[in-house]
Amino acid sequence: MSMDGIQAGKKAAAIEAVNNHIKDNYIVGIGSGTTVVSAVDRIAERVKEEKLKLVCIPTSFQAKQLIIDNNLVLGTLEQYPELDVAIDGADEVDIDLVCIKGGGGCLTQEKIIAGCARELILIADARKDVETLGTTWTKGVPIEVVGMAYKPVLLQIMKTLGGTAQLRMASKKMGPVVTDNGNFIIDWIFDKPGNWKDINTTLQLIPGVVETGLFVNMAKYAYFGQPDGSVGVKHAQG
Ligand SMILES: O=C(CO)[C@H](O)[C@H](O)COP(=O)(O)O
C-alpha cells in the first residue's frame, strides 16, 4: 500500500466515523495519532456547518493542541467525567476488536478516556484490520511504566510471558521516550497471540506498570479505510 493510499484510507475512515457517531451536544473524547487529525478536521467542519455544540476532551498533548487549533471547545474529565463517544486510532485491531494502541505513546490517557465513554470508535487504514494481533504490527504492545521500575518490569514481563521487552528510546533526544505523564514506555514483542484479557491482567499486576496498550472489550466499532476511499465497518459482538 502506498503512503498516499494509506493516508486516503485513514482520512476516509475518520470522516465516516465522525459522520456516523458525532451528534449535537455530545461530549467527545479526542484520540491521538495521525488518523485522528482527519477526524478533528471533520469535527471542526461539522461544528461550523451544522452549528453543533460539542465539548472535546483530549487524550494527549497532541490532541489538546488539535482541539485548540481547530477552535473546538476544550474540556477536562473533571468537568465532564462521562463522555458520549471517544474517537481514536489504533496500531492493530483483531476480529474481536481487541486492539493494540500506544504507538504514539499516549495509551494511558487514551484508555482512561475510552473507559469514560459510552462508545469507543476506532479509525484506521485497512492494513490494521487483522485476524490476530501481531500480523502487521510488529513493534509489540506498548506498556507505560514508572521510570525507576522499568528494568524489573521489563525482566518480569519476559520471565512471565516470554517474548522480548525493550525500553522505547527517543529519536530527537538522548535517552528514553518520556510520556505526557512523565513515565517511560516498554514495547513488549510477544511470541504468539494468547488470551489478551488474561495477558492484560498479568501485565497490569506487575508493580510499576501504569497501563498497557492492550484494549480488550473496549471498542464498539472499528472503521477501516481503503486507498480508494471505501470504508469497512466492524461492530463488536455482544
Ligand atoms: O495509540 C495511538 C497513540 O498512542 C495511536 O492512536 C496509534 O498509534 C495509531 O496512530 P496513527 O493514527 O498515527 O496510525
The ligand as a Tripos MOL2 file, in Angstrom:
@<TRIPOS>MOLECULE
LIG
   14    13     1     0     0
SMALL
NO_CHARGES

@<TRIPOS>ATOM
      1 O1         -2.4360    4.7590   20.0600 O.2       1 LIG1
      2 C1         -2.0480    5.7370   19.4570 C.2       1 LIG1
      3 C2         -1.1580    6.7520   20.0750 C.3       1 LIG1
      4 O2         -0.8180    6.3880   21.3790 O.3       1 LIG1
      5 C3         -2.4730    5.9550   18.0540 C.3       1 LIG1
      6 O3         -3.8540    6.0610   18.0120 O.3       1 LIG1
      7 C4         -1.9920    4.7950   17.2230 C.3       1 LIG1
      8 O4         -0.5840    4.7040   17.3500 O.3       1 LIG1
      9 C5         -2.3660    4.9650   15.7560 C.3       1 LIG1
     10 O5         -1.7290    6.0620   15.2130 O.3       1 LIG1
     11 P1         -1.9080    6.5180   13.7150 P.3       1 LIG1
     12 O6         -3.2950    7.0290   13.5640 O.co2     1 LIG1
     13 O7         -0.8710    7.6050   13.5530 O.co2     1 LIG1
     14 O8         -1.6300    5.3380   12.8220 O.co2     1 LIG1
@<TRIPOS>BOND
     1     1     2 2
     2     2     3 1
     3     2     5 1
     4     3     4 1
     5     5     6 1
     6     5     7 1
     7     7     8 1
     8     7     9 1
     9     9    10 1
    10    10    11 1
    11    11    12 2
    12    11    13 1
    13    11    14 1
@<TRIPOS>SUBSTRUCTURE
     1 LIG1         1 GROUP 0 **** ****
